C-alpha cells in the first residue's frame, strides 16, 4: 500500500484520537493539530470526513492483511494461536472501529461490502486453523452425530474476538487485553481440544504472559 508521508501522519493521528474519543466526537481541527499540520493542509488531503474514514479503512485492511492474514505460514507451522493473538493486537490498534462497528457502517455504507468480505475471510481462516488443528492432533474430530458443529464453533470464535474489546470495556478490564482475550478463546475451545491441544494452549499462554510471544 503506497501512501505519502503526510496522509499517513494524518491517518495515524486520526486513529489515535478516534480510539480515545470515538469517531464522531473528533473534529478535523483536532486531527490537524495532532498531525502538526494546518487545517487547510488537512482539508487538501481529506476534503471530507468520509474521505478520511475510507482512507483509514483501506489502511486497516492493509495492516490486517500484513499482520494477521500475512501470518498464514504460522498455520502450517502449527502456530495458529499466533494468528489469534495478532488479531487481538490489531483490534487494540483500531479499537474505535470494534467499539462502534454498526454505527460506523451506518454512517459510511461504502465500507459495508468490504467488511462482509473480511468477515467471510475470517471465517475461512478460523475454520482452516481448526481443521488443521484436528489433523495435527490438537483438536478432536467433529462428532459425526453433530455435523456443522465446528462451523458454529468458528462463528463463536469470531464473535468472541471481534467483540472482545467491547466486552472488556463494559466489564472494566484494565489488564493485558491481548492475554485476557487469548485466555477467553482458550476457555471457549477447551471442550474441543485433545490433551495435546490443551498442553499447547497452556504453553502458549504462559509464553504470552511472560512476553515471549
HUHULIN-V758854 format. One record per helix or strand. SS is the DSSP state (H for helix, E for strand). FROM is the first residue (numbers start at 1). TO is the last residue. If there is no record, write none. Layout:
BEGIN
SS & FROM & TO
SS & FROM & TO
END
This chain:
BEGIN
H & 5 & 21
H & 28 & 35
H & 39 & 45
H & 49 & 76
H & 80 & 93
H & 95 & 99
H & 101 & 107
H & 109 & 135
E & 139 & 139
H & 144 & 146
H & 149 & 162
H & 164 & 171
H & 177 & 192
E & 193 & 193
H & 195 & 209
END
